[in-house]
Amino acid sequence: MPLLIDLNPKENRYKQPLIFVADLLGSEVSFSHLAAVYDQLDPERFIYGLRSPFLEQNEKDPQSIEELASMYIDVLVKSYPYNNYFLCGYSFGGLVALEMAKQLQAKKKQIVFFGCIDTDLTTHLADLNEYQAARQLLKMAKLLIHKFNLTKANLPTTKELSQKDKASQIISLFTLLSEACEQVHGNSSRILKNALITLETVRKNLLLSCKYKLEASLERMTVFAARQEQHQEENLGWNKITKEISVDFFDADHFSILMDETIANKLGYSLLFHVNVNEAKYAMDGFAKHNLLMLEVARDGTTYLFNHLIQNSTVTELDAKKEVVPKVKELKGLATRFAQLRQEYHGFLQSLLNIDQRYQKQDSPEEEDNADEQSKLNL
């Protein structure tokens, strides 16, 4: 199987692809719900997932995150030799996407959009001491035990595991999990094979992670965070390497943020908004180059988002207002900046400001209902 997977293959697409980078498990399948939602919201955009080479027997194993990112870039550039890219990594994939951004920027490429889904830099293995690493690894091991029903796995205590260096902790812990997997699933060759491949992929990715130094930097990025994880920092540590950062929280844990269809639906709306805003900002940054197409794409995509928020029966009016009002304020700020650059973009500005007027009305419920119907016509 190739490393670059089309998550929703179909014809008549012309927008540059949004690239999702897989987590420790290495499979693009994690993005299935999100890709399906995003495809409905932005049907003209290609959506791809990057699959781990550790899952493929005919692929060379990368020895570092830098090498893994380089492999991904080679595949990506061959298929889409553009000058700008849209990247979004989930969990461990956020680190890989960060390194990809660093290497692409070194090649004079632009990162139009960079996002991460619940990638917490405050728990990055390379920056933790042995005790902290042991605690994080045991937490992950318990999740894997639950995933594969490894009832016979006897985990060490945090104190016992922390006596080893981080690489040795990973190796010993996953040796234990693999042995438990063989005991539990030894009678089912298919289940055993798939479980061992997954465990080995997680082990190898963790070994890469504990060697990776955070030396990249970003101009702007978006964090999509799971509120139930109770992260130590609101921005998940990304403010240390990012100049401009946006954070959207979702009432989910680390797994349900993608696996739960309802949460994935909300995440899709948020993702579309930030992709469009970043396209608009990128267009402004490159204004001297007359990148007018980007402006049209950002305008059309943003208008479509708000139409969908109002018309989609799964989003109540109250929820729509809570989600959209702060975002509209940001759009209004963008509109003001555009006005300062070029007066002839008045039409584009007015389309954004019209959206703002829709949500700033604080009238009575009856008047608000009437305003709702009128705004649908305007949009």
N, C-alpha and C positions, 0 to 999 in steps of 0.2 A: 504494500500500500504506500502511496506517495506521502511525503511529509506535509504538503499543502493540500488541504481538503476543502472542496467547495461545499459549504454547509447547506445551501439552498440552490442547487443548480437549476437555472432556467435561462431563457434567451431575453433579449431586449434590455440588457443592463449596460449602462455607460458610465456610472459614477465609479471613482476609484475605490478599490476594495477596503473594507474594514477587516483587519486581521486580528483574530483572537489567538492568544498563546496559552497552551494547556498548562494545567497545574501539575502537582507531583505525580498524579496518576498517569499523566501523559496523553490522555485521550481527548480528542476534539468533541466527543459525545457529550461532555459536560455542558457544552454551549447549545445543545439542541433546542431547548425551550426558548432561550434568549434569541437565538438566530431566527426562529420561526416568528416571534413577535416583531423583531426588527425588520424582517423581510416584508411584513404587512405594512409597516410604517414608512419604510424607505425602499420600495420595490425596485428602484433603478440601480441600487448599489450592490456590488459584489460583496459577499460575505464569506470569509475563509477562516478555517481553523488550522493551526500548526500543531502537528502530531509529534510526539516524542520519538526520536530515532531509536530509543531503547526498546520500543515495542516492535521494531522491525529487525529481523535477523540479518537482512542483507545490507543494513546500514552500519557504518563505522561508529563506535561509541565515542562521543565527545568526552574529553578529559577535564573540561572546565565549562563554566557558564559562558565564558567568552567564546569558546570553540562551538558550543551549542548555538549561540546567537549567530555566529558566522555561518554555520550550516543553514540556518533558517533564512538568513539574508540572501545567500546564494540561490536558494530555491525561489525565494520571493522575487528577487530582481530578474531572474531568468523569465519568470512568468509575467511580471509587471515592472518593466524598466522605467519607472517614473522618477521624478525628482522630489516627490513628496509622498508621505505615507501616513496611514491611520492605524495605530496599534492599541490593543487592549489586552492585558494579561490578567489571568485569574490566579490568585494565591501565589505559588511559586512562579507561575507564568509572568507575574508582574516584574520579578527580578530579571527574567530572560528578556522581556519586552524592553526593560530599561537598558540592558546591555545592547540590545538591537538598536535602540534609539541612539545610543552613544556611537556605535560603529557606523550607522547610517549618516549621522551628522559629520563624522570624520571623512565620509565620502562626499561631503557637500550636499547631502540630501536634507530635506526639510521634514520635520514631524508636525503635520497639521493637527493631528489629534493624538494625545497619549492618555490612556486611562488604565486604571487597575481596579480589579474587583476583589476587595477584601485582602489586599496584600499589605501586611503589617510589618513595616521596617523595624519597629521597636523589638520584634522577636526574631530578627534575622540571625541565624545560627552563628555566622562568622563573628558577630558582635557580642555574643553571649559568653559568659564563663561556663565552666563545665557543669556546675550545679543547675544553672538556668537552662542550659541546653538539655540536660537530662530530664528536667521537668517538662519541657516542650516535647521532647521525643516520646516520653511515656504517655503524654496526652494524645499524641498522634497514634501511638501503638494501640491504645484502647479503642480508638475509632476504627482502626483496621481490624482489630479483634471482633468488633461488633459487625463490621461490613462482611467479613468472611466466616463469621460464626466459629471463631477459633477458641472454643471452650477449654481446650487443654493447654492453653498458653499461660505459663506462670511468669509474670513480669517481675523484675527486680524492683527494689525500692529506689526512690530518687537518690538517696545517699549512696547506695551500692553502685548504681550506674554512674554516678558522678565521679567515682574514683578513677575512671578511664578518661582518656582524651576524647574529643568529640567524634572523631572518625571511628575510633574503637567502639564508642557507644553505639553508633549507627550500625556497625558491622555485627556486633554481638546481639543487639536487639532484633535485627532482621534475620539473623541465623535462627534465633529462638522462634520467631514468627513463622519462618519457613518450615521448621521442624513440626510445629503445631499444625500447620496447614496440611502437611503430608499425613499426619496422624488422623486428622478429622476427615479429609477428603481423599484419602488414599484409594477408596473404592470407585471414585468417579474421576477418570483420567481427564475429561474435558474441564470440569470445574477446577481440579488440581492444577492443570496446566495454566489456565487463565489466571488463577489466583497467584501462582508463583511468578508469572510474568509481571503481574501488577506489583507485587511486593518487591521484586527485583528492580523494577522501574523506579519505585518510590525510593528504595535504598540508594540507587545510583544518583538520583536527583538530589537527595539530601547530602550526599558526599560532595556534589558540586557546590551546593549552597553553602556548606560550612567553610569553603575556601574562597568564596566570592567577596571581594572588597567593594563597598559602595563608593565609587569614584566618579560616577556619571553626574550630569546636571541637566535640568530641563527648564525651558522657559515657562511653560504652563502645562498643567495636567489636571485630571479629574479622578477623584477617589470615590468608588462606590462601596460603601462600608456596611457590614452587618452589625446592627446595633446590639444584638443579643450576645455578641462576643465580648462586650465590655472592654474595648481596646484602651490601652493606657493613655494614648494621646488621640485627640479628636481627629487630627489629620493623619493618623497612623504613621507618623514619623517622616512623611514625604516633604514636609516644609524645610527639612535640612538640605535638600538637593533641588528644590523647585522654587522659582521666583513667584509664580502665580498659581494658586491651587484652589480648586473647588471640591467640596466634599458633600456627597448626598448619602444620607443614612436610610437603611431599609430595615423594617422590623423582621429580621431573619437571623439565622445563625450562618456559620461559614459555608454550610452545604445547601441549606434551603434557599439562599439568595439566588442560586441558579436552578436548583432542582424543583422548587415549588413553582408551579405554573403561574399562580397569582402574583407572587413576588417577581418572577421573571417578566411578567407583563408590565409591572410598574418600572422595573429596571430598564426595559426596552424604551419606554417613554423618556426616561431620564437620559439614557444613552443617546437617543436621537437628538434631544435638545442640546446636549453638550457637543456632539459632533457638529451640529449646525452652527452653534455659537463659535466654536473654534475655527470652522471654515470661514466665517465672517471675519474673525480676528486675523486669520492668515491672509485673507484678501486685503485687509487694511494694511498689514505689515508689508505686503508686496504691491501696494497701490501704484507705485511709480512704474511697475511693469505692466500696468493695465490688465490685471487679472480679473476681468469683468465676469467671466463665466462663474467663478467661485461665488461672487456676490449673488448671482441669480439662483444658484443652487442653494445657498444659505437662506435666501428669502423664501423660495418655494418650499423648502423643507420645513422651515419654522412655521409658516402658515399652515402647512399640512398637519403638523403636530398639534396645533391648537384646535384645528377643526376636529381632529380625531379625539382629542381629550373631551370635547363637548359632546360629540355624537356617540362615542363608545359607551354602551350601556353598562359596562363593568366599572366605570368611573363615575361616582356621584358628583353632583355639582359642588358640594362642600369639599370633597377630596380634591377636585380639580382646582378649586380656588387655593387651597392650602399648598398644592404642588406648584401651581403656576405663578401666583402673585410674586414671590421673590425672584422667579426667573424672568418675569416680564420687566421687573425693575432693571435687571442686568441688560435685557434687550434694549430698554430705553436708553441706558448708558451708551450702549453700542451705537444706537441711532444718533445720539448727540455727537459722538466722535466722527461718525460718517459725515454729518452736516458740516463739521469744521473742515473736512478734507475737500469735499466737492458738492457744490450746490445742486448740480444736475442730478444728484441721487435723491432728490426730494420724494419721488414716488416710492422708492424703497423705504425711506425713513417713515413716510406716512403709513405704509403697511404695517410697520412695527408699532407705531404709536396708536394705530387703530386697535391693535390687540391689547395694548395697555389700557385704553379707555374701557374696554370690555370688563376688566377685572377691578378697576378702581372705583366703580360705582358702589356706594354704601347706602342704597335706598331701602325702602320697605320691601318685604318679601314679594308683595304683589308687583311693585314696580320693578323689582329685580328680575322676576319671571318675564315681564315684558321686555326688559333689556336683553335677557337671554335670547329670546326669539329674534330680536332685531340684530344682535351680534352675529347670529348664525347666518343671516342674510348678508351681512357685511363681509364675513369671512369667505 
